[in-house]
Amino acid sequence: MENINQLRDIAMALAIGIGVLGPSLGIGIIVSKGLEAIGRNPAAESKIRANMILGVAFTESLAIYALVIALIIKFV
């Protein structure tokens, strides 16, 4: 029984660790390109910022899904 709990903990750690890697890179790229675009065209800052925040929110939802999967592994 102890072996199963250890494997479950490893699976949980891998699920959240790998599951957050992609969204964190994605958020970095989104913000980088958004700031680049604002630097090139400051007049469009409000439109760029709104779209950037929307993209970050959708990308962050993927990390939340990874957290939910890790919690399901832990408690089910």
N, C-alpha and C positions, 0 to 999 in steps of 0.2 A: 504494500500500500504506500509506503514511503517513496518508492521509485516512481509511482504514478504522480504523486504530488510534485516531485522534483521535475519530472518531464512537463507537467502542466505549467510550472513556474517558468521553465525555459521557453516553452511555446508562447506564453504570455509576453515575456520579455522580447522575443523575436518579433511577435506580431506588432507590438507598439514601436519597437525600434526601427524595423524596416518600414512599417506603415507611416511613420512620421518623416522618414528621410525624403521621400518624394515631395510631399507638400511643403516641407521647409525649403527645399531647393526651388520649387515653383514660386513660392512667395518672394524669395530673394530676387528671382528673375523678373517677376511682375513689378515689384517696387523699383528695381533698377531701371527697367525700360520706361516705367511711368515717369520717373524723375528725369530721365533723358529727354522724354517727349516734352515735359514741362519746360525744361531748359531750352529746347529748340523753339517752342511756341508758347510763351508765357500767357498769351491772350486766351488760350484754350485750357487754362489750368483747371477750372471748375469741372469741365466735361471729362478731362483726363483723370482727375482725382476721383470723380464718381465711379468711372469705369474701373479704375485701379482698385478701389475699395471693394467693389462688387466681385472682381476677380480674386482678390485676397480672401473674401468671405467664402466663395465657392471652393477655393483650394483648401482653406482651413477645414471645411466640412469633411474632406477626405481624411484628415488627421483625426477628426472626431469619430469617424467610422472605424478607424484602426483602434482607437481607444475602446469603443463599444465591443469590438471583436475580442480584444484582450480581456475585457471584463467578463465576457461570456465564457471564454476559456477558463478564467480563474474560478468562477462561481457556478458553472454548470457542469 
